[in-house]
């Protein structure tokens, strides 16, 4: 694939009427190396964040060898691309046929669950296999995260002990996993969750071999400046080591956004301007689902050299006929931006490409490689520490 220096060069080369996805392999590789080298355990890439085959290969080449797969389709995809990868089926609710295929055909030995019914399903679907790693998903708080994941999955602490004791009878390695929610803005989210893990283990009085702190590791967006990831890793390691667990227990995590957010950005074209509303050629049914449905503010930058006025606050309408195809923002762009102008939307590597649809006949986009830096990065080493003091968290 031909590469370009930056978004402006792409616009000059194509004058595109369709959105253009800009991929930065070097950014994804840098993030993967960071986790592989600095996280004090195993890092499982959460494939749902971006299942691009090119990205999966980049992560593998950079040292990520374990993958969190959440469907049989993801199992098949990663196994076909990376025959030597370790696959962990971490969706707590699976069909029997998916479990059987994953176990018998794709070598999957790690499964998560949060009910006795799911345990029975796994036992039956694997023929009572004794070589399983079974992780009980514990419900924890999402109060420190931008997007909650506290409602759908996870056994309550009050019910965890009985389930852990039951699962212990059916596995080679017993684990506990949780998810603090997406974009956790303080390491204390993991401290609080690990205290729940401690309570569950103490009540169950079982030997735990794996503790999986899940995802939630943040990236940089406007209005969301997290502490350095090293602070997250240090606190997680300290509290993991204090747990009443097997001396050989393993620490896992499941980064998704943190590994791929910086991988991609998007060039869009302004088709119409109405006051401070810009009608653009991608939107809620394309790569900007999060901007529309959870009011995520992505960084933006104009690509026209003749835009000279100060920045103003804009909202966007996508190309479909649906009123819900609206992104409130605000997004900061030069006040003199007009129809026909282009701008770049950054940090779309996580979930953007994965959630594109063809609704209303839109959704076509070309993808090119660029060699410049993403609009924000946690991994370059040049980011100013957003903390106002050396006190990383407040243990209130």
C-alpha positions as CSV (number, residue, x, y, z in Angstrom):
1,X,0.0,0.0,0.0
2,X,1.4,3.4,-1.0
3,X,2.0,5.7,2.0
4,X,1.6,9.5,2.2
5,X,3.3,12.0,4.6
6,X,0.0,13.3,6.0
7,X,-3.7,14.1,5.5
8,X,-3.0,17.3,3.5
9,X,-1.0,15.3,1.0
10,X,-3.8,12.8,0.6
11,X,-6.3,15.6,-0.1
12,X,-4.1,17.1,-2.8
13,X,-3.6,13.7,-4.4
14,X,-7.3,12.6,-4.4
15,X,-9.6,15.6,-3.9
16,X,-11.9,12.8,-2.4
17,X,-15.6,12.9,-2.4
18,X,-15.7,9.9,0.0
19,X,-14.2,9.8,3.4
20,X,-10.6,8.6,3.6
21,X,-9.3,6.5,6.5
22,X,-5.7,7.2,7.4
23,X,-3.9,4.4,9.0
24,X,-0.7,4.8,11.0
25,X,1.0,1.4,11.5
26,X,3.9,2.9,13.4
27,X,1.5,4.3,16.1
28,X,-0.2,1.0,16.7
29,X,3.1,-0.8,16.8
30,X,4.4,1.7,19.4
31,X,1.4,1.2,21.6
32,X,1.7,-2.6,21.4
33,X,5.4,-2.5,22.3
34,X,4.5,-0.2,25.3
35,X,2.1,-2.7,26.7
36,X,4.2,-5.7,25.9
37,X,7.2,-4.2,27.6
38,X,5.7,-2.3,30.5
39,X,2.5,-4.0,31.6
40,X,3.5,-6.4,34.4
41,X,1.7,-9.3,33.0
42,X,0.0,-10.5,29.8
43,X,-1.8,-8.1,27.4
44,X,-4.7,-9.5,25.5
45,X,-5.8,-7.2,22.6
46,X,-9.6,-6.8,22.6
47,X,-10.4,-7.5,19.0
48,X,-13.8,-5.9,19.1
49,X,-12.1,-2.5,19.3
50,X,-10.8,-2.8,15.7
51,X,-10.7,-6.2,13.9
52,X,-8.7,-5.0,10.9
53,X,-6.5,-7.8,9.7
54,X,-3.7,-5.4,9.0
55,X,-3.9,-4.1,12.6
56,X,-3.9,-7.6,14.1
57,X,-0.7,-8.4,12.2
58,X,0.9,-5.2,13.3
59,X,0.1,-5.9,17.0
60,X,1.4,-9.5,16.7
61,X,4.6,-8.3,15.1
62,X,5.1,-5.8,17.9
63,X,4.7,-8.4,20.7
64,X,1.0,-8.9,21.4
65,X,0.5,-12.6,21.3
66,X,-2.8,-13.0,23.2
67,X,-6.2,-11.9,21.9
68,X,-9.5,-11.3,23.7
69,X,-12.1,-12.6,21.2
70,X,-15.8,-12.1,21.9
71,X,-17.5,-14.1,19.2
72,X,-16.9,-17.2,17.1
73,X,-16.4,-14.9,14.1
74,X,-13.5,-13.1,15.9
75,X,-12.1,-16.5,16.9
76,X,-12.1,-17.6,13.3
77,X,-10.7,-14.3,12.1
78,X,-7.7,-14.2,14.4
79,X,-7.0,-17.9,14.1
80,X,-6.9,-17.7,10.3
81,X,-4.5,-14.7,10.4
82,X,-2.4,-15.7,13.4
83,X,-2.1,-19.5,13.8
84,X,0.2,-19.3,16.8
85,X,-1.8,-16.7,18.8
86,X,-3.4,-17.5,22.1
87,X,-7.2,-16.8,21.9
88,X,-9.3,-16.2,25.0
89,X,-13.1,-16.3,24.6
90,X,-14.0,-13.5,27.0
91,X,-17.7,-12.9,26.3
92,X,-19.6,-14.2,29.3
93,X,-22.6,-15.4,27.3
94,X,-21.8,-17.8,24.4
95,X,-23.7,-20.4,22.4
96,X,-22.8,-24.1,22.9
97,X,-21.9,-24.4,19.3
98,X,-19.5,-21.5,19.5
99,X,-17.8,-22.9,22.6
100,X,-17.5,-26.4,21.0
101,X,-16.0,-25.0,17.7
102,X,-13.6,-22.7,19.6
103,X,-12.4,-25.5,21.8
104,X,-12.2,-28.4,19.2
105,X,-11.2,-26.5,16.1
106,X,-9.3,-23.4,17.1
107,X,-7.5,-24.5,20.3
108,X,-9.3,-22.1,22.6
109,X,-8.8,-23.1,26.3
110,X,-9.8,-19.8,28.1
111,X,-13.4,-18.8,28.6
112,X,-15.1,-16.3,30.9
113,X,-18.5,-16.7,32.6
114,X,-20.7,-15.0,35.2
115,X,-23.3,-17.7,36.0
116,X,-23.6,-21.3,36.9
117,X,-25.7,-21.8,33.7
118,X,-22.8,-20.6,31.6
119,X,-20.4,-22.9,33.4
120,X,-22.6,-25.9,32.7
121,X,-22.8,-24.8,29.1
122,X,-19.0,-24.7,28.8
123,X,-18.6,-28.1,30.6
124,X,-21.1,-29.8,28.2
125,X,-19.8,-28.0,25.1
126,X,-16.2,-29.1,25.8
127,X,-17.1,-32.7,26.8
128,X,-16.0,-32.1,30.4
129,X,-12.5,-31.0,29.4
130,X,-10.0,-30.7,32.2
131,X,-7.6,-28.3,30.5
132,X,-9.7,-25.2,30.7
133,X,-8.8,-21.7,32.1
134,X,-12.2,-20.4,33.4
135,X,-12.5,-16.8,34.5
136,X,-15.4,-15.6,36.6
137,X,-16.4,-12.1,35.6
138,X,-17.0,-10.0,38.7
139,X,-19.3,-6.9,38.5
140,X,-17.4,-3.8,39.5
141,X,-18.1,-0.1,39.5
142,X,-17.7,2.1,36.3
143,X,-17.9,5.4,38.2
144,X,-14.4,6.5,37.2
145,X,-14.9,5.7,33.5
146,X,-16.4,7.7,30.6
147,X,-18.5,4.8,29.4
148,X,-20.1,2.3,31.9
149,X,-19.8,-1.4,31.5
150,X,-21.3,-2.2,34.9
151,X,-24.8,-3.3,34.0
152,X,-24.7,-6.1,31.4
153,X,-22.2,-8.6,32.7
154,X,-20.6,-9.7,36.0
155,X,-21.6,-11.7,39.1
156,X,-22.5,-9.7,42.1
157,X,-19.9,-9.9,45.0
158,X,-22.6,-11.4,47.2
159,X,-22.9,-14.4,44.8
160,X,-19.3,-14.7,43.7
161,X,-18.0,-17.1,46.3
162,X,-20.4,-19.9,45.5
163,X,-19.7,-19.5,41.7
164,X,-16.0,-19.5,42.2
165,X,-16.1,-22.7,44.3
166,X,-18.2,-24.3,41.6
167,X,-16.0,-23.3,38.8
168,X,-12.8,-24.4,40.7
169,X,-14.1,-28.0,40.3
170,X,-14.1,-27.8,36.5
171,X,-10.9,-26.1,35.4
172,X,-7.2,-26.4,35.3
173,X,-6.7,-22.7,36.1
174,X,-9.3,-20.5,37.9
175,X,-9.4,-16.8,37.2
176,X,-11.3,-13.7,38.1
177,X,-11.9,-10.9,35.6
178,X,-13.7,-7.6,35.5
179,X,-14.1,-4.5,33.4
180,X,-14.0,-1.0,35.0
181,X,-15.6,0.6,31.9
182,X,-14.2,2.3,28.9
183,X,-11.8,5.2,29.2
184,X,-11.0,5.0,32.9
185,X,-9.7,8.4,33.9
186,X,-7.9,7.4,37.1
187,X,-5.9,4.3,38.2
188,X,-8.1,4.2,41.3
189,X,-10.8,2.5,39.2
190,X,-8.6,-0.6,39.2
191,X,-7.6,-0.3,42.9
192,X,-11.3,-0.3,43.8
193,X,-12.0,-3.3,41.5
194,X,-9.1,-5.3,42.9
195,X,-10.4,-4.8,46.4
196,X,-13.6,-6.5,45.3
197,X,-11.5,-9.3,43.9
198,X,-9.8,-9.6,47.3
199,X,-13.2,-9.9,49.1
200,X,-14.4,-12.5,46.6
201,X,-11.3,-14.7,47.0
202,X,-11.4,-14.4,50.8
203,X,-15.0,-15.5,51.0
204,X,-14.7,-18.3,48.5
205,X,-11.4,-19.6,50.0
206,X,-10.2,-21.0,46.6
207,X,-6.9,-20.9,44.9
208,X,-7.0,-18.3,42.1
209,X,-4.4,-18.6,39.3
210,X,-5.3,-15.7,37.0
211,X,-6.5,-12.1,37.7
212,X,-7.6,-10.3,34.6
213,X,-8.1,-6.5,35.1
214,X,-9.8,-6.2,31.7
215,X,-9.8,-3.1,29.6
216,X,-10.6,0.5,30.2
217,X,-7.1,1.9,29.7
218,X,-7.6,5.4,28.3
219,X,-6.4,7.4,25.3
220,X,-6.3,11.2,24.9
221,X,-9.3,13.1,23.6
222,X,-10.4,16.8,24.0
223,X,-11.4,17.3,27.6
224,X,-10.1,13.8,28.6
225,X,-6.4,13.9,29.7
226,X,-5.6,10.8,31.7
227,X,-2.6,10.3,33.9
228,X,0.4,8.4,32.4
229,X,-0.3,4.7,31.8
230,X,2.7,3.8,33.9
231,X,0.7,5.0,36.9
232,X,-2.1,2.6,36.1
233,X,0.4,-0.3,35.7
234,X,2.2,0.5,39.0
235,X,-0.9,0.6,41.1
236,X,-2.4,-2.5,39.4
237,X,0.8,-4.4,40.1
238,X,1.0,-3.3,43.7
239,X,-2.5,-4.4,44.5
240,X,-2.3,-7.6,42.5
241,X,0.8,-8.7,44.5
242,X,-1.1,-8.1,47.7
243,X,-4.0,-10.4,46.8
244,X,-4.4,-13.9,48.5
245,X,-3.6,-15.8,45.3
246,X,-1.4,-18.6,44.0
247,X,2.3,-17.8,44.2
248,X,2.4,-18.4,40.4
249,X,-0.7,-16.5,39.6
250,X,-0.7,-14.5,36.4
251,X,-1.9,-10.9,35.8
252,X,-3.7,-10.2,32.6
253,X,-5.3,-7.1,31.0
254,X,-7.4,-6.6,27.9
255,X,-6.6,-3.2,26.2
256,X,-8.6,-2.3,23.2
257,X,-8.9,1.4,22.8
258,X,-5.4,2.0,24.2
259,X,-3.8,-0.2,21.6
260,X,-5.6,1.1,18.5
261,X,-7.1,4.6,19.0
262,X,-4.0,6.2,17.6
263,X,-3.9,3.9,14.6
264,X,-6.5,5.7,12.5
265,X,-7.9,9.1,11.6
266,X,-10.4,10.2,9.0
267,X,-10.5,12.8,6.3
268,X,-14.0,14.2,5.7
269,X,-15.4,16.8,3.4
270,X,-17.8,19.6,4.2
271,X,-20.8,19.4,1.9
272,X,-22.8,22.2,3.4
273,X,-22.6,24.8,6.2
274,X,-25.6,26.1,8.1
275,X,-24.5,28.5,10.8
276,X,-22.2,26.5,13.0
277,X,-23.5,23.2,11.7
278,X,-21.4,21.4,9.1
279,X,-22.9,18.7,6.9
280,X,-20.1,16.1,6.3
281,X,-19.7,12.9,4.4
282,X,-19.4,10.6,7.4
283,X,-21.3,10.3,10.6
284,X,-23.3,8.3,13.1
285,X,-23.7,5.3,10.8
286,X,-20.1,5.5,9.7
287,X,-16.9,5.9,11.7
288,X,-18.4,8.6,14.0
289,X,-20.9,6.4,16.0
290,X,-19.3,7.4,19.3
291,X,-19.4,11.1,18.4
292,X,-23.2,10.8,17.8
293,X,-24.4,8.3,20.4
294,X,-22.2,9.0,23.4
295,X,-21.2,12.6,22.5
296,X,-17.5,11.7,22.2
297,X,-15.4,14.6,21.3
298,X,-12.7,13.7,18.8
299,X,-9.8,16.0,17.9
300,X,-10.2,17.8,14.6
301,X,-7.9,19.9,12.4
302,X,-8.6,21.8,9.2
303,X,-6.6,20.8,6.1
304,X,-7.1,24.0,4.1
305,X,-4.2,26.6,4.1
306,X,-6.5,29.6,3.4
307,X,-8.6,29.2,6.6
308,X,-7.4,32.1,8.8
309,X,-10.1,33.0,11.2
310,X,-10.0,31.9,14.9
311,X,-11.5,28.6,15.9
312,X,-15.2,28.4,16.6
313,X,-17.5,25.6,18.0
314,X,-19.2,23.4,15.4
315,X,-21.5,20.5,15.4
316,X,-21.8,18.0,12.5
317,X,-24.6,16.3,10.5
318,X,-23.7,13.1,8.7
319,X,-24.7,12.2,5.2
320,X,-27.7,10.0,5.8
321,X,-31.4,11.1,5.9
322,X,-31.7,10.4,9.6
323,X,-31.9,13.3,12.1
324,X,-30.1,11.0,14.6
325,X,-27.0,11.3,12.3
326,X,-25.9,14.3,14.4
327,X,-22.7,14.9,16.3
328,X,-23.1,17.7,18.9
329,X,-19.5,18.2,19.7
330,X,-18.5,21.0,20.1
331,X,-15.7,20.5,17.6
332,X,-13.2,23.3,17.2
333,X,-12.5,24.4,13.6
334,X,-11.6,27.8,11.9
335,X,-14.7,30.0,11.8
336,X,-14.3,30.5,8.0
337,X,-14.6,26.8,7.1
338,X,-17.1,26.3,4.2
339,X,-18.6,23.7,1.9
340,X,-15.8,22.1,-0.2
341,X,-13.3,22.3,2.6
342,X,-11.7,19.2,4.2
343,X,-10.7,18.4,7.7
344,X,-9.3,15.5,9.6
345,X,-10.9,13.8,12.6
346,X,-8.3,12.1,14.8
347,X,-8.1,9.1,17.3
348,X,-10.6,7.0,15.4
349,X,-8.7,3.7,15.4
350,X,-10.8,2.4,18.3
351,X,-14.4,1.4,17.3
352,X,-14.6,3.9,14.4
353,X,-13.7,1.5,11.6
354,X,-15.3,-1.4,13.4
355,X,-18.7,0.2,13.6
356,X,-19.1,1.5,10.0
357,X,-22.2,0.5,8.2
358,X,-23.6,0.9,4.7
359,X,-26.9,2.5,5.9
360,X,-28.7,4.7,3.3
361,X,-26.1,3.8,0.7
362,X,-23.3,5.6,2.5
363,X,-20.2,4.1,4.1
364,X,-17.8,3.7,1.2
365,X,-14.3,4.9,2.2
366,X,-10.8,4.3,0.9
367,X,-7.9,3.6,3.3
368,X,-4.3,4.8,2.9
369,X,-1.2,4.7,5.1
370,X,0.3,8.0,6.4
371,X,3.6,8.4,8.2
372,X,2.9,11.4,10.4
373,X,2.1,11.3,14.1
374,X,-1.5,11.0,15.4
375,X,-3.1,14.1,16.9
376,X,-2.5,12.9,20.4
377,X,-0.4,10.1,21.9
378,X,0.3,8.5,25.2
379,X,3.4,6.7,23.9
380,X,5.7,9.3,22.3
381,X,7.2,10.4,25.6
382,X,6.6,14.1,24.9
383,X,3.2,14.5,26.5
384,X,2.9,17.0,29.4
385,X,1.8,15.3,32.6
386,X,-1.8,16.5,33.2
387,X,-1.7,16.0,36.9
388,X,-1.4,19.2,39.0
389,X,0.7,17.4,41.7
390,X,2.5,14.2,42.4
391,X,-0.6,12.8,44.1
392,X,-1.9,10.4,41.4
393,X,-5.1,9.4,43.1
394,X,-7.1,10.2,46.1
395,X,-7.9,7.2,48.2
396,X,-11.0,8.7,49.6
